[in-house]
Amino acid sequence: MGYTIAEKILLAHTPGKKDIKPGEFIKAAVDICLGNDITSPIAIKEFRQLGVDKVFNQKRVVLVPDHFIPAKDMKSANQAKKLKEFAEGYGISNYFELGEMGVEHALLPERAVVLPGDLMIGADSHTCTHGALGAFATGVGSTDLAYAMAFGECWLKVPETIQLRFTGKPRKWVGGKDLVLHAIADLGVSGALYKAIEFAGETIENLPMDDRFTMCNMAIEAGGKAGIIAADKTTEKYIKAAIRKHKPARKSYKLYKSDEDANYSEVREYNVSKLEPVVAAPHLPSNGKPVSEFKDVEVDQVVIGSCTNGRISDLKQAAAVLKNKKVNPKTRLVVIPATQEIYSEAIKEGYVDTIVRAGGVLCTPNCGPCLGGHMGILSKGEVAIATTNRNFVGRMGHPESFVYLSNPAVAAASAVKGMIAQPSDLK
């Protein structure tokens, strides 16, 4: 019996093992371990209690203070300070201060910190984003991060793999966000519990990297342990460009593909040729339905950004919809480029000017309102449509507020209409 991509990567990172199977517990060697300004302070405390005097590899521990920086209050300032002092004290080169910092799951691929074939853990649930590079990437707790920072190892249970196959050419304004919301609506929020979700099929093979990141990002919203896409020419083009530009410490990588006789726990197929843009209603990402079913929903705020949809192609889509239009006077539009590099390119391409002229505001790269942090908290009864990845109760502020999830084009059109809409609804 052959192996899936996920199984091959885990086997390659488990010294001394010659075979592997789902359900088995392994102690695997990690290539990259990641923490942010929420999870790292706890990990640092645990790390110090381990009694070690150095991290396992100064170039493979990554610290990104992206959730509350620029600091919104004394507590967030203190948390970020702990990261900075730890990075300085232990010689960690992949620490990103404001000005270099961005949303971690957009920043690391951009800098080629994570490579195809890697095993990556991160104390952040959306670490699964990096599976779009053909890596096995998963979220862990802060104590697991502490151990990995010290010893370069992490225990894992080998997950079963569920394969989701997509066929058909998506219609205009339908992208990775719509495909994954459609799949999550089918699977439910626990339909892939502790499984690796392998996205495959002709639609995925023709999908740009930004859309692939979005899909793998939301694997966790179906309960997945990891999301993964086989690395191909598109992946290699992306990663080679990132290596040339940023010259990371590691440059070699390995491409994995599932064997033809690999064993999947389940295979589901979706023909997306007639799929409308999908909107997920409060309060679960699995509440996805065609956008046309939400036409009477007025919105107080629109957010375009996050590790799901804050990349340059997302801002390009939003700008295309907003060009020569105005945001509805009753609606706020908050746009957050995911990294400094994306922000700079958006200025260069004129997307920022288009957004500002339309009446939107731009914030510095960070996670902002996605987790109810800052830069766009909702009040009681307010409604938002966002390109973020979660719409749980109170996720963006007051527990009696409401968050709808969508792609950037739908979000931008909704900002103009003041109610949930798609670009074709604008005259």
Solvent accessible surface area in square Angstrom, and as a share of the most:
residue,aa,sasa,rsa
1,M,175,0.78
2,G,11,0.11
3,Y,52,0.20
4,T,0,0.00
5,I,1,0.00
6,A,1,0.01
7,E,7,0.03
8,K,47,0.20
9,I,0,0.00
10,L,0,0.00
11,L,34,0.17
12,A,65,0.50
13,H,27,0.12
14,T,10,0.06
15,P,106,0.67
16,G,84,0.81
17,K,66,0.28
18,K,192,0.81
19,D,90,0.47
20,I,10,0.05
21,K,135,0.57
22,P,54,0.34
23,G,42,0.40
24,E,40,0.18
25,F,132,0.55
26,I,9,0.04
27,K,110,0.47
28,A,1,0.00
29,A,39,0.30
30,V,6,0.03
31,D,18,0.09
32,I,1,0.01
33,C,0,0.00
34,L,0,0.00
35,G,1,0.01
36,N,1,0.01
37,D,1,0.01
38,I,60,0.31
39,T,27,0.15
40,S,0,0.00
41,P,17,0.10
42,I,96,0.49
43,A,0,0.00
44,I,8,0.04
45,K,127,0.54
46,E,54,0.24
47,F,0,0.00
48,R,129,0.47
49,Q,125,0.56
50,L,74,0.37
51,G,68,0.65
52,V,40,0.23
53,D,121,0.63
54,K,143,0.60
55,V,6,0.03
56,F,62,0.26
57,N,51,0.26
58,Q,93,0.41
59,K,116,0.49
60,R,61,0.22
61,V,0,0.00
62,V,0,0.00
63,L,0,0.00
64,V,0,0.00
65,P,1,0.01
66,D,0,0.00
67,H,18,0.08
68,F,32,0.14
69,I,14,0.07
70,P,52,0.33
71,A,47,0.37
72,K,99,0.42
73,D,65,0.34
74,M,149,0.66
75,K,148,0.63
76,S,5,0.03
77,A,38,0.29
78,N,72,0.37
79,Q,33,0.15
80,A,13,0.10
81,K,116,0.49
82,K,104,0.44
83,L,0,0.00
84,K,84,0.35
85,E,89,0.40
86,F,1,0.00
87,A,4,0.03
88,E,119,0.53
89,G,62,0.59
90,Y,42,0.16
91,G,40,0.38
92,I,10,0.05
93,S,76,0.49
94,N,27,0.14
95,Y,40,0.15
96,F,16,0.07
97,E,68,0.30
98,L,85,0.42
99,G,39,0.38
100,E,86,0.38
101,M,2,0.01
102,G,0,0.00
103,V,2,0.01
104,E,1,0.00
105,H,3,0.01
106,A,4,0.03
107,L,1,0.00
108,L,0,0.00
109,P,1,0.00
110,E,22,0.10
111,R,50,0.18
112,A,1,0.01
113,V,13,0.07
114,V,0,0.00
115,L,0,0.00
116,P,1,0.01
117,G,7,0.07
118,D,9,0.05
119,L,0,0.00
120,M,0,0.00
121,I,0,0.00
122,G,0,0.00
123,A,3,0.02
124,D,24,0.12
125,S,40,0.26
126,H,9,0.04
127,T,0,0.00
128,C,3,0.02
129,T,0,0.00
130,H,0,0.00
131,G,0,0.00
132,A,0,0.00
133,L,0,0.00
134,G,1,0.01
135,A,0,0.00
136,F,2,0.01
137,A,0,0.00
138,T,1,0.01
139,G,22,0.21
140,V,27,0.16
141,G,39,0.38
142,S,17,0.11
143,T,83,0.48
144,D,39,0.20
145,L,1,0.00
146,A,1,0.01
147,Y,80,0.31
148,A,0,0.00
149,M,0,0.00
150,A,9,0.07
151,F,90,0.38
152,G,5,0.05
153,E,57,0.25
154,C,4,0.03
155,W,145,0.51
156,L,5,0.02
157,K,69,0.29
158,V,1,0.00
159,P,2,0.01
160,E,78,0.35
161,T,1,0.01
162,I,0,0.00
163,Q,17,0.08
164,L,1,0.01
165,R,85,0.31
166,F,0,0.00
167,T,47,0.27
168,G,16,0.15
169,K,172,0.73
170,P,35,0.22
171,R,124,0.45
172,K,157,0.66
173,W,65,0.23
174,V,15,0.09
175,G,13,0.13
176,G,1,0.01
177,K,4,0.02
178,D,0,0.00
179,L,0,0.00
180,V,2,0.01
181,L,0,0.00
182,H,60,0.27
183,A,1,0.01
184,I,3,0.01
185,A,41,0.32
186,D,72,0.37
187,L,17,0.08
188,G,23,0.22
189,V,59,0.34
190,S,69,0.44
191,G,28,0.27
192,A,0,0.00
193,L,121,0.60
194,Y,67,0.26
195,K,41,0.17
196,A,0,0.00
197,I,3,0.01
198,E,8,0.04
199,F,3,0.01
200,A,18,0.14
201,G,3,0.03
202,E,89,0.40
203,T,4,0.02
204,I,3,0.02
205,E,112,0.50
206,N,126,0.65
207,L,12,0.06
208,P,76,0.48
209,M,12,0.05
210,D,25,0.13
211,D,24,0.13
212,R,1,0.00
213,F,1,0.00
214,T,3,0.02
215,M,0,0.00
216,C,0,0.00
217,N,0,0.00
218,M,0,0.00
219,A,1,0.01
220,I,50,0.25
221,E,7,0.03
222,A,0,0.00
223,G,14,0.14
224,G,2,0.02
225,K,36,0.15
226,A,0,0.00
227,G,0,0.00
228,I,1,0.00
229,I,6,0.03
230,A,30,0.23
231,A,1,0.01
232,D,37,0.19
233,K,180,0.76
234,T,47,0.27
235,T,0,0.00
236,E,45,0.20
237,K,159,0.67
238,Y,58,0.22
239,I,0,0.00
240,K,95,0.40
241,A,44,0.34
242,A,9,0.07
243,I,22,0.11
244,R,163,0.60
245,K,130,0.55
246,H,49,0.22
247,K,147,0.62
248,P,18,0.11
249,A,70,0.54
250,R,45,0.16
251,K,111,0.47
252,S,97,0.62
253,Y,60,0.23
254,K,123,0.52
255,L,68,0.34
256,Y,24,0.09
257,K,126,0.53
258,S,28,0.18
259,D,49,0.25
260,E,188,0.84
261,D,82,0.43
262,A,14,0.11
263,N,87,0.45
264,Y,45,0.17
265,S,49,0.32
266,E,58,0.26
267,V,71,0.41
268,R,68,0.25
269,E,126,0.56
270,Y,20,0.07
271,N,106,0.54
272,V,1,0.00
273,S,42,0.27
274,K,174,0.74
275,L,23,0.12
276,E,46,0.21
277,P,8,0.05
278,V,4,0.02
279,V,0,0.00
280,A,0,0.00
281,A,20,0.15
282,P,27,0.17
283,H,55,0.25
284,L,74,0.37
285,P,1,0.00
286,S,21,0.14
287,N,52,0.27
288,G,14,0.14
289,K,106,0.45
290,P,53,0.33
291,V,2,0.01
292,S,45,0.29
293,E,111,0.50
294,F,19,0.08
295,K,98,0.42
296,D,133,0.69
297,V,33,0.19
298,E,118,0.53
299,V,6,0.04
300,D,46,0.24
301,Q,2,0.01
302,V,0,0.00
303,V,2,0.01
304,I,0,0.00
305,G,0,0.00
306,S,6,0.04
307,C,13,0.08
308,T,0,0.00
309,N,6,0.03
310,G,0,0.00
311,R,11,0.04
312,I,41,0.21
313,S,37,0.24
314,D,9,0.04
315,L,0,0.00
316,K,115,0.49
317,Q,54,0.24
318,A,0,0.00
319,A,6,0.04
320,A,60,0.47
321,V,7,0.04
322,L,1,0.00
323,K,118,0.50
324,N,148,0.76
325,K,61,0.26
326,K,141,0.60
327,V,17,0.10
328,N,39,0.20
329,P,133,0.84
330,K,176,0.75
331,T,11,0.06
332,R,104,0.38
333,L,4,0.02
334,V,11,0.06
335,V,0,0.00
336,I,3,0.01
337,P,0,0.00
338,A,0,0.00
339,T,0,0.00
340,Q,69,0.31
341,E,53,0.24
342,I,14,0.07
343,Y,53,0.20
344,S,68,0.44
345,E,73,0.33
346,A,0,0.00
347,I,105,0.53
348,K,169,0.71
349,E,90,0.40
350,G,28,0.27
351,Y,31,0.12
352,V,24,0.14
353,D,72,0.37
354,T,22,0.13
355,I,0,0.00
356,V,83,0.48
357,R,167,0.61
358,A,2,0.02
359,G,47,0.45
360,G,5,0.05
361,V,84,0.48
362,L,33,0.17
363,C,25,0.15
364,T,39,0.23
365,P,2,0.01
366,N,0,0.00
367,C,16,0.10
368,G,0,0.00
369,P,1,0.00
370,C,10,0.06
371,L,44,0.22
372,G,27,0.26
373,G,7,0.07
374,H,20,0.09
375,M,63,0.28
376,G,17,0.17
377,I,78,0.40
378,L,4,0.02
379,S,64,0.42
380,K,127,0.54
381,G,44,0.42
382,E,35,0.16
383,V,25,0.14
384,A,0,0.00
385,I,0,0.00
386,A,0,0.00
387,T,0,0.00
388,T,1,0.00
389,N,0,0.00
390,R,38,0.14
391,N,0,0.00
392,F,76,0.32
393,V,92,0.53
394,G,25,0.24
395,R,49,0.18
396,M,0,0.00
397,G,22,0.21
398,H,61,0.27
399,P,82,0.52
400,E,90,0.40
401,S,3,0.02
402,F,77,0.32
403,V,4,0.02
404,Y,28,0.10
405,L,0,0.00
406,S,0,0.00
407,N,4,0.02
408,P,3,0.02
409,A,0,0.00
410,V,0,0.00
411,A,0,0.00
412,A,0,0.00
413,A,0,0.00
414,S,0,0.00
415,A,0,0.00
416,V,26,0.15
417,K,81,0.34
418,G,9,0.09
419,M,61,0.27
420,I,2,0.01
421,A,3,0.02
422,Q,29,0.13
423,P,17,0.11
424,S,90,0.58
425,D,38,0.20
426,L,27,0.13
427,K,238,1.01
